[in-house]
Amino acid sequence: MSNALELKNIRKVFNRGTVNEKLALDGLSLTLEDGDFVTVIGGNGAGKSTMLNAIAGVWPLDAGQIIVDGTDITGLSEDKRAKYLGRVFQDPMTGTAATMEIEENMALALRRGQRRTLRWGITPKEKELFREKLSSLGLGLEDRMTSKVGLLSGGQRQAITLLMASMKQPRLLLLDEHTAALDPKTAAKVLEISDQIIQENHLTAMMVTHNMRDAINHGNRLIMMNEGHIIYDVKGEEKKNLHVKDLLAKFEEASGSELDNDRMMLS
């Protein structure tokens, strides 16, 4: 059985050869087994989002390999990788088309990889599927399927984006600080929905977060990054028993400096 994801010695340098040269990923290696749900934390500039963007193919690597489900996708363009990956961004506006109805957004997600068209309208069978998926969110959106997505709250949009990202059973679901723009109560609800979708679809997932408590409370494995590589990797019982103070101590021990990031400390 192949691993869901293998990052082999990946390296990314921005602004090479200029005064702003920045080594963002420094020989990073990571393996995710089937069904792993990994939370990723670290200070600003640690390389968390850079790693997610590398996996998604936002720009080419300078070195290393990315293998998803046994397939080397290192050379594939961002749109060619879409069949392997689902992704939810920090900005609730990014994952959906505001001027389209909820059911139209979902139909586009369902037909991803086919010719992207709604010319034949949405079939009764599709409507039934969307209604069922929406009702599982517990937000009452199944009664608003013809509402324009632009009229929804940020939390409702993120919930729909999660459904859309998981609709085609991606090999890997990438969550890039997908609750950071939401108020705490809404963020908690969206995280609960994330857990539910990952579990029900048996997905492998990676969630970047600034919130240490969320990183501890969600997923079966936690990694901490600093300066483009992994400085701590913990799972199972040991992860369940972690406290925020343990993570702060780990960070100081591994990086030799205090975590200078108020946003992460306070959340």
N, C-alpha and C positions, 0 to 999 in steps of 0.2 A: 504493500500500500504506500502510495507516495504521500509526502507531507503536503499540507495545504499551501505553505509558503516557505521558500528558502531564500534568504538574502545571503549572498556569498561575497564577503569582502567588498561591499559597495563603498564607493568613494565619490564625493561631489565637491567640486571647488567652484565657488562663484567669483566672478570678476578676476579671473586668472591673469596674472601679469600686471595687475594694476595696484595702486596703493590701497584699494579696498578689497584686495584678495581675501577670501574667507573660506577656510576648509570647513564645510558644513557637515559632511559625513566622512569619517576617518576609518576606512576599512571595517565597516559595520557588518557583522554576521549575525543572523538570527534565523531560527527554524520554528515554524508554528505547526503543530500537529493538527490533524483533523479535529474540529470541534473546540479548539482552543479559543478562549475569549481573553485577549491580552489588553490590559490597560497600560498606557504609556505616559509617564510623567518626567519632569525635568524642568530646569529653569529656562528663562527666555534664551533663545539661541542655542539650545541644547541639541537641536536637530530633529525634534519630534515631527513637525509638519514637513520638514525637508524629506524625512524618511517616507512619510505617506505620499508626498508628491512624486518621489522616486518610484514607488510601487505603482502609482497611478499612471506614470509615464508623462508627467507634466513637462519634463525636460530630460535629455539623455544623461546617463551616468558618465563619469570620467573613468571608472573602472568597476569591475565586479559583475555579478550576475543576479538576476531576479528570476526565480523559478516558481510558478504557481501550478500546483497539482501535477508536478512532473513535466510541465511544459516551460521551456525557457522563453520568457516574454521580454527579455532585456532589449531586444531590437524592435519590438512592436510599438507602433504609434499609440497615442492615448486612446483614440477611438477604437482601435483593434483590441485594446485590453479590456474594453468595456464589457465584453461578454464574460470575462472572468471575475470582474469586480463590481461591487456596489459601493456607492460613496455618499456620505451625508456631510455637508459643510457646516461651518460655524454660522454663516449667514442664512437664516431661514428663507430668504428670497432666492437663494441660488439654485435650489433643487427642483423648483416647480415653475411652470409658466403661469404668471399672475392673471393674464387675460383669458386663460382657458378654464373650463369647468373642472371640478374635481375628477369626474369620471373620464374626461378627455385626457387629463394628465396621466391618470392611471392606465388608460388604454395605450398611450405612447410608451409607457414603461413596459407594459406587457408585450408590446410588439417590437421591443428593442431588438435590433439584429435582423428583423425582417425589413421590408421596405417601409420606411416611416411614413405612413399615411393614415388618415382617418376617413378616406373617401367613402368607405363602405359603412360608415357609422359604427356605432357600438352595438354589438349583438346582445340579445337578451341573456345569453349565457355569460357573457363578460359582465354585464350589469349585475347579475346575481353574484358572481365572484367578487366584484368590487364591494357590493353591499355587505357581503359576509366579512371581507377583510376589514372594512371600515368599522363594522359593528364590534369587532374584536378589540378596537382601541378604547371603547367605552367613552367616546367623546360626542356621540350623537351625530357624527358626520354622515352616517349611512342615510340620514333623512335629508341631506343637503348635497346630494351628488351632482346636481346641476348648478350649484353655486360657483361663482368665479373664485379661484384660489386666492386672488388678491384681496378678497374680503375677509379672509381668515386671520386669526392671530398667529403670532410667530410659533407658538407651541403646536397649534393645529397643523401648520405648514410643515414643521419638522416631523410630526407624526406621519403625515401623508408621504413625505420624502422617504422616511424609513420604510414604509410599505412599498413604495415604488422601487427603492434600492434593493429590496429583498425579493421582489416579485418573481424574478427569473432565477432564484436560488443561486446567487453568485458563489464562486469558490471562496471569496474573501470579501467581507464587509468592512469598509474603512469609515470610521467615525472621527471626524477631525474637529474636536472641541465643539461638538454639535449641540451642546446645551449652554455654551458660554454666553450667548446673547439673550438668554431667557431669565426671567425672575426665578428665584429658588424653588417656588412651589411648582411652576410649570416645568422647570428643569428636572425636578424629581419625577414628575409624571412621564416626561419624555424618556428618561432613563429606565423607568419601569417598563415602558412600551418597548424600548430597545432590548432589554433582557428577554422579554416575552417573545419578540420576533426572532431573536437569535436562537432561543431555546426551541421554539416550535418548528423552525426551519432547519435545525441542526447546522447552523452556520458557523464558520470560523470567522472571528472578528478581531479587529484591532481598534482600540479607542484611545485617542490622544485627549488628555484632560489636564487642566491646571489644578483641579480640585483633588487634593490628596485623599480626602475622605471617600469621594466617589471612586477613586482608583482602587482603594482598599475594598470597598463594598460591592464592586461589580467585577465580573469576570473570574476566571480561575487562575490567572497568572498576571503578574505585574512586572514591568521593566522600568528602570529609571535610566534616563540618558543624561550625559554631560559631554559637551564638546564633541559631538558627533559619534560617540560610541556608547555602548551599554555598560553601566557601572554596577547595576544590581538587577538580578533576575530571580523572582521568587514565585512559588505557586503552591497550590493545595492548602493543607492545614496551616503551614507557616504563614502563607499570605492572609488567611482568615484571621489569624491572631495578631496581625500587625496593628500598630497605632500610628497616628501622624508623627508623634515624637520619634518613633523608630525610624521612620523614613527620613526625617530631618537628620537624625544621627548618621544614618547610612550615607546620606548625601555628603555630609561633612567628612566622614571617614574616607569615602571613595574619591572625593574631589579635592580634599585638603582645604576646602573653604566653606564658609557659611552660605546658605542658600539666600542669595540676594534677590528675592522676588516677592514683594509684598502681596501681589495678587494671589500667588500660590499659597502663601502662608495663611492669608485671611480666609480663603475660601473653605 
